[in-house]
Amino acid sequence: TNNASLGYCYGYGGALYANNVNPLRIAGCTQTCNYSSGTLARQGGADYVTGAGNTWLLSSSVHANGVSTNSPGDFYIAAGNVWLTNDLFVANWDNGVGLGGGAVAVVNCTFANNSGWGLASGTGAVTVQNAILWSNTLGGISTNAATSVTYSDCQNPIAGTGNISADPLFVSVATRDYHEKSAGGSWHGGAWASDDST
């Protein structure tokens, strides 16, 4: 998607504004270069999710989105239940994901090179498992009392079972290849590619 949210939409969600949508399932999407601007609020450069619905973002990429001024998140959750699974949040102009409320479960996601936090917990309840939160301007994750992080690699050390804070050795940030390097290489672009040795 490549959209803009301007004028009377009040700047909620450059690509998607979802209020009480139940269920909402976004799968296999790339949301890039979306922009949110408005006179009252500027939240969710890519998506703004609110209401009592259930939302799933699956195997998707959210990158290079932004707002006209500081935003709590380029994928912003104001309320509802949200599941983020196998997603990539990179190079967004603000926090990769921001929470103003609701409950979020994050599994197998990467948050990298965002111009804020990778994941800003705000006042929402967050459970993170098996994630990489690395090289974000403010840090990997901002936590609150309702945040649980396990088996994850975070640039700012986070207490929790199995957590580490070590460079994940991405293949190439410049070309947005966020696979981890390995001596054996990886399947990439329909062929086996050799990575630098780890």
Protein Blocks (a to p, Z undefined) as FASTA:
>chain_A
ZZddehjlnonajkbccehiacdddehiacehiacddfkbcghjlbccedjbdcddehia
cehiacfbdcfbfbdcfbdcdddehiacehiabdfbdcfedjdddehiacehiabdfbdg
kjaccddehiadehifkbmbdcdfkbccehiacfbacedehiacddehiablmlopabdc
dfkbpaeehiacddddZZ
